[in-house]
Amino acid sequence: MTGATSSSASPQHGLTDRLARWAKGLSGKPEEEENEPEQRPRAGTASSREVTRRRQLYDEIGSFLFAHDLDLTPINFSVALDYLTGANIGVEKAIKAVLMERGKITNGWMETVAAEQRADEVTPESLANMLDKVEENLTQFTGLMHESRNSAKDYGAALQEQAKGLIEGSENDPVLARLVGLTRSMVEKTRQVENQLRENQKQTKALKSSLETARRAAEHDHLTGLPNRRAFEGVLREEVKVAREQGEMLSVAFCDIDHFKNINDTHGHDTGDRVLKFIAGLLTKASNDRCHVARHGGEEFVMLFRGKTAAEACEAVDSVREDLATRSLVNRTNGERMERVSFSAGVANVLAFDDPSRALKAADRALYLAKEHGRNRVYLAAETD
């Protein structure tokens, strides 16, 4: 599938033009009218078989987008291309997982996947490279400072030497000329160093800004603005360490929206995305420097409480659950009142387990039981496997 491979190698390159050509093909016009040069390939152009394969790929992408009622956007086209060609394993796995779980894909979810894939491009190696560049600039900055100091020191020594000639009164005019030349040289050297320092500072500032942007992209959920799973895992490691050192309690809660697929099916995926953002906002209100909230994936959120027992964390989560369950949400698109929106949760004592991952599994099991026993409730996990 040579044609498909070359397209997937750079899915964004010329994507707008390809989308326009492809969209024309959907209008029902004969293919001969739409792209006559491809019907009669010349030497050095793609073969007719490759053209046929590309058209088949475009048809598959169109069928995929229409089957899930997705908009014809470059982002959706690119993600569908990666999925159908197998060019991106991460995209393929994510789409298969959501299809098995929900059976439908939303525009917002496609944007999230695209953002996460861009974040995944910010690998530890790329971040390390950015840091290396920053450190290199700082090293150059230090070197320039030393050079400037040394130049000033050398200038002072040379000036002293020339001053001796003045004191001794020998050949004053040549000595003054040399002093003027030396001063001019020092001024020029200082100007060069200052220019280099300014340029170095600009580059360092730009690199630091790029690094911060990359870190934010790698650790935040595109749809809700919350930290993502990757960021949460880092926070969990740090909070476990601090809690153990200070002898504090540490509890974790998994929260999952009830019947979320029904919300999407009944009210549309855009409304489903707004529900996700609304619940993210409710959970965020409960967060502070000792309570961290993140989107763990799909319609699932995770909360980490330092300084609270599992029972106290249950109460905190349950208050948010009760707040949501008493609200009457409206579909902004058509003004229709939605059925009650709720979530279920499972809470576990992190430090009751020798490994944080086992505490997460315990909280997840408690969440599963809450779902099984009627939903819209919070269950506390047992502290033994």
Stockholm file with secondary structure:
# STOCKHOLM 1.0

chainA/1-385         MTGATSSSASPQHGLTDRLARWAKGLSGKPEEEENEPEQRPRAGTASSREVTRRRQLYDEIGSFLFAHDLDLTPINFSVALDYLTGANIGVEKAIKAVLMERGKITNGWMETVAAEQRADEVTPESLANMLDKVEENLTQFTGLMHESRNSAKDYGAALQEQAKGLIEGSENDPVLARLVGLTRSMVEKTRQVENQLRENQKQTKALKSSLETARRAAEHDHLTGLPNRRAFEGVLREEVKVAREQGEMLSVAFCDIDHFKNINDTHGHDTGDRVLKFIAGLLTKASNDRCHVARHGGEEFVMLFRGKTAAEACEAVDSVREDLATRSLVNRTNGERMERVSFSAGVANVLAFDDPSRALKAADRALYLAKEHGRNRVYLAAETD
#=GR chainA/1-385 SS CHHHHHHHHSTTTTHHHHHHHHHHHTTTCCHHHHCHHHHSCCTTSCCHHHHHHHHHHHHHHHHHHHHTTCCCCHHHHHHHHHHHHTCCHHHHHHHHHHHHHTSCCCHHHHHHHHHHHHHHHSCHHHHHHHHHHHHHHHHHHHHHHHHHHHHHHHHHHHHHHHHHHHHHTSSHHHHHHHHHHHHHHHHHHHHHHHHHHHHHHHHHHHHHHHHHHHHHHHHBCTTTCSBCHHHHHHHHHHHHHHHHHHTCCEEEEEEEETTHHHHHHHHCHHHHHHHHHHHHHHHHHTCBTTEEEEEEETTEEEEEEESCCHHHHHHHHHHHHHHHHTCCCBCTTTCCBCCCCCEEEEEEEGGGSSSHHHHHHHHHHHHHHHHHTTSSCEEECCSCC
#=GC SS_cons         CHHHHHHHHSTTTTHHHHHHHHHHHTTTCCHHHHCHHHHSCCTTSCCHHHHHHHHHHHHHHHHHHHHTTCCCCHHHHHHHHHHHHTCCHHHHHHHHHHHHHTSCCCHHHHHHHHHHHHHHHSCHHHHHHHHHHHHHHHHHHHHHHHHHHHHHHHHHHHHHHHHHHHHHTSSHHHHHHHHHHHHHHHHHHHHHHHHHHHHHHHHHHHHHHHHHHHHHHHHBCTTTCSBCHHHHHHHHHHHHHHHHHHTCCEEEEEEEETTHHHHHHHHCHHHHHHHHHHHHHHHHHTCBTTEEEEEEETTEEEEEEESCCHHHHHHHHHHHHHHHHTCCCBCTTTCCBCCCCCEEEEEEEGGGSSSHHHHHHHHHHHHHHHHHTTSSCEEECCSCC
//
